[in-house]
């Protein structure tokens, strides 16, 4: 069910949505492209890390991308087997010098808050970081000392590697109370995906706060680019 404080939902999936009778409903982007309102069936997504007092830190561009929001060019990778329902890409995930997930299929989804990885990869990540599961928040948590030795979490997608810095792997401390956490504690934004339609990983909103993302339906590909906030230490 839709949360009571949300007026509506904007579906940005691949292909058609489905109503209660399983009848196809064109997505907003497909409709705009079909009507000729936009010249390309492309969607650009930009988010910034949370930085109070700002609450609106994102932008959606229909019909293309906004070069003012990213550095250099966008590097594209083909969509994968999940592309009939989701924006899917293949990726290998490495923590420091340790491969925690060999190249496999996952999705890029701004409707998911965290970064979700397969259980075996999650166990490896927890072991490598020295994190401890916190039952109150259901997040992994690490000490200040462990944070000091945290290494990059790398996603190899297509011909490029996208690195989440130690800061990018942490939940904003100013929002700890929102997840039932302790003030000043350090929580990680990587979680266990469990069994989720065979997705071995999901790159959620926290990933998009560090990289610009372009959904290109015409050419069946997903693009990524660094931004001014890729290496920011806002969290």
C-alpha positions as CSV (number, residue, x, y, z in Angstrom):
1,X,0.0,0.0,0.0
2,X,1.0,3.6,-0.6
3,X,2.2,5.5,2.5
4,X,-0.5,7.9,3.7
5,X,1.8,10.9,3.3
6,X,2.6,10.2,-0.3
7,X,0.3,11.7,-2.8
8,X,1.3,9.6,-5.8
9,X,4.0,7.3,-7.2
10,X,6.0,7.8,-10.4
11,X,6.8,4.5,-12.1
12,X,10.1,4.6,-14.0
13,X,10.5,0.9,-14.8
14,X,11.4,-0.6,-18.1
15,X,8.6,-1.3,-20.6
16,X,4.9,-1.2,-19.5
17,X,3.5,-1.1,-16.0
18,X,0.5,-3.4,-15.1
19,X,-2.8,-2.4,-13.6
20,X,-5.0,-4.6,-11.4
21,X,-6.3,-6.5,-14.5
22,X,-2.7,-7.1,-15.7
23,X,-3.3,-4.7,-18.6
24,X,-0.2,-2.9,-19.8
25,X,0.2,0.8,-18.9
26,X,2.9,2.8,-20.7
27,X,5.5,4.4,-18.4
28,X,5.7,8.2,-18.2
29,X,8.9,8.2,-20.3
30,X,7.4,5.9,-22.9
31,X,4.3,8.1,-23.1
32,X,6.3,11.3,-23.5
33,X,8.5,9.7,-26.2
34,X,5.5,8.2,-28.0
35,X,3.8,11.6,-28.0
36,X,6.9,13.3,-29.4
37,X,7.3,15.5,-26.3
38,X,10.8,14.2,-25.8
39,X,13.1,13.3,-28.7
40,X,14.9,10.4,-26.9
41,X,13.6,7.7,-24.6
42,X,16.2,8.5,-22.0
43,X,15.9,9.3,-18.3
44,X,18.6,11.1,-16.4
45,X,18.7,10.7,-12.5
46,X,20.7,12.9,-10.2
47,X,20.8,12.9,-6.4
48,X,23.1,14.5,-3.8
49,X,23.9,13.1,-0.4
50,X,21.7,14.4,2.4
51,X,23.0,17.7,3.7
52,X,20.7,19.6,6.1
53,X,18.9,21.9,6.0
54,X,18.4,21.0,2.3
55,X,15.6,18.4,1.7
56,X,15.3,18.5,-2.1
57,X,18.6,17.2,-3.5
58,X,17.6,15.5,-6.7
59,X,16.6,16.0,-10.3
60,X,15.0,13.9,-13.0
61,X,15.6,14.8,-16.7
62,X,13.2,13.3,-19.2
63,X,14.4,12.9,-22.8
64,X,18.2,13.1,-22.1
65,X,20.7,13.9,-19.4
66,X,21.9,17.1,-17.7
67,X,25.6,17.6,-18.3
68,X,25.8,20.3,-15.6
69,X,25.2,17.5,-13.0
70,X,28.1,15.2,-13.9
71,X,31.7,15.2,-14.8
72,X,33.0,14.3,-18.3
73,X,31.0,11.8,-20.3
74,X,28.6,9.0,-19.4
75,X,29.9,5.5,-19.7
76,X,27.2,3.0,-20.8
77,X,26.8,-0.8,-20.2
78,X,24.2,-3.0,-21.9
79,X,21.1,-4.1,-19.9
80,X,20.9,-7.7,-18.8
81,X,18.4,-10.5,-18.4
82,X,16.4,-8.5,-15.9
83,X,15.7,-5.7,-18.3
84,X,12.2,-6.8,-19.1
85,X,11.1,-5.5,-15.7
86,X,14.0,-3.6,-14.3
87,X,17.0,-1.5,-15.3
88,X,19.5,-4.4,-15.0
89,X,23.3,-4.5,-15.5
90,X,26.0,-7.0,-14.8
91,X,28.7,-6.2,-12.2
92,X,31.6,-7.6,-10.3
93,X,32.0,-6.3,-6.7
94,X,35.3,-5.9,-5.0
95,X,36.1,-4.7,-1.5
96,X,39.7,-3.5,-1.4
97,X,41.5,-6.3,-3.2
98,X,39.0,-9.0,-2.3
99,X,36.4,-10.0,-4.8
100,X,33.2,-10.5,-2.8
101,X,30.8,-11.1,-5.8
102,X,31.9,-12.4,-9.2
103,X,30.3,-10.8,-12.3
104,X,26.6,-11.4,-12.1
105,X,23.2,-9.9,-12.8
106,X,21.7,-7.1,-10.7
107,X,19.6,-4.0,-11.1
108,X,19.8,-0.2,-10.6
109,X,16.8,1.0,-8.7
110,X,16.2,4.4,-7.0
111,X,13.2,3.0,-5.3
112,X,15.5,1.0,-3.0
113,X,17.3,3.0,-0.4
114,X,20.4,0.8,0.3
115,X,22.9,-1.3,-1.6
116,X,21.8,-4.9,-1.4
117,X,24.1,-7.8,-2.2
118,X,23.8,-11.6,-2.3
119,X,24.1,-13.3,1.1
120,X,27.5,-14.8,0.5
121,X,28.9,-11.5,-0.7
122,X,27.3,-9.8,2.4
123,X,29.0,-12.2,4.7
124,X,32.3,-11.6,3.0
125,X,31.8,-7.8,3.2
126,X,31.0,-8.0,6.9
127,X,34.0,-10.1,7.6
128,X,36.3,-7.8,5.6
129,X,35.1,-4.6,7.2
130,X,34.9,-6.0,10.7
131,X,31.3,-4.8,11.0
132,X,28.8,-6.1,13.5
133,X,25.1,-6.6,12.9
134,X,23.0,-4.1,15.0
135,X,19.6,-5.6,15.8
136,X,18.0,-2.3,16.7
137,X,18.6,-0.8,13.3
138,X,19.1,-4.0,11.2
139,X,22.2,-2.2,9.8
140,X,25.8,-3.2,10.0
141,X,27.8,-1.0,12.4
142,X,31.5,-0.3,12.8
143,X,33.7,1.4,15.3
144,X,35.7,4.6,14.6
145,X,38.8,2.5,14.5
146,X,37.3,0.2,11.9
147,X,36.1,3.1,9.9
148,X,39.6,4.4,9.7
149,X,40.7,1.2,7.9
150,X,37.6,1.0,5.6
151,X,38.5,0.4,1.9
152,X,36.7,1.3,-1.3
153,X,33.8,-0.9,-2.5
154,X,34.2,-1.2,-6.2
155,X,31.6,-2.1,-8.8
156,X,33.0,-3.1,-12.2
157,X,30.2,-2.4,-14.8
158,X,31.0,-2.6,-18.5
159,X,34.5,-1.3,-19.1
160,X,34.5,1.0,-16.0
161,X,34.8,0.7,-12.2
162,X,32.8,2.8,-9.9
163,X,34.2,3.1,-6.4
164,X,32.2,3.9,-3.2
165,X,34.6,5.6,-0.8
166,X,34.4,4.7,2.9
167,X,32.2,7.8,3.5
168,X,29.9,6.7,0.7
169,X,29.4,3.3,2.4
170,X,28.1,4.9,5.6
171,X,24.6,6.1,6.6
172,X,24.5,9.9,7.2
173,X,25.1,10.3,11.0
174,X,22.7,13.2,11.1
175,X,19.9,10.7,10.2
176,X,20.8,8.0,12.7
177,X,17.7,8.8,14.8
178,X,15.6,8.1,11.7
179,X,16.7,4.4,11.7
180,X,16.6,4.0,15.5
181,X,20.4,4.3,15.7
182,X,22.6,5.9,18.3
183,X,23.9,9.4,17.9
184,X,27.5,9.4,16.6
185,X,27.5,5.7,15.7
186,X,28.6,4.6,12.2
187,X,26.2,2.4,10.2
188,X,26.9,0.9,6.8
189,X,24.5,1.1,3.8
190,X,25.3,-2.4,2.5
191,X,22.7,-5.0,3.3
192,X,21.8,-8.6,2.6
193,X,19.5,-8.9,-0.4
194,X,18.4,-12.5,0.5
195,X,16.4,-14.0,-2.3
196,X,15.0,-11.2,-4.5
197,X,13.9,-12.4,-8.0
198,X,17.4,-13.7,-8.6
199,X,19.0,-10.2,-8.3
200,X,22.4,-10.8,-6.9
201,X,22.7,-7.1,-6.2
202,X,20.6,-3.9,-6.2
203,X,22.3,-0.5,-6.5
204,X,19.9,1.7,-4.7
205,X,19.4,5.4,-3.9
206,X,22.7,5.7,-1.8
207,X,24.6,4.6,-4.9
208,X,22.9,7.2,-7.0
209,X,23.8,9.9,-4.5
210,X,27.4,9.4,-5.7
211,X,26.9,8.7,-9.4
212,X,24.7,10.1,-12.1
213,X,22.6,7.5,-13.8
214,X,21.1,7.5,-17.3
215,X,18.4,5.0,-18.3
216,X,18.4,4.6,-22.1
217,X,15.5,2.6,-23.3
218,X,16.1,3.1,-27.0
219,X,19.5,1.5,-26.9
220,X,18.9,-0.9,-24.0
221,X,21.7,0.4,-21.8
222,X,22.4,2.1,-18.5
223,X,25.0,4.8,-18.1
224,X,27.0,6.1,-15.2
225,X,29.1,9.2,-14.5
226,X,30.9,10.7,-11.6
227,X,29.6,13.9,-10.0
228,X,30.8,16.6,-7.6
229,X,29.7,14.3,-4.8
230,X,31.3,11.0,-5.8
231,X,34.1,11.5,-3.3
232,X,32.3,13.8,-0.9
233,X,32.6,13.3,2.9
234,X,29.1,14.5,3.8
235,X,28.1,11.5,5.8
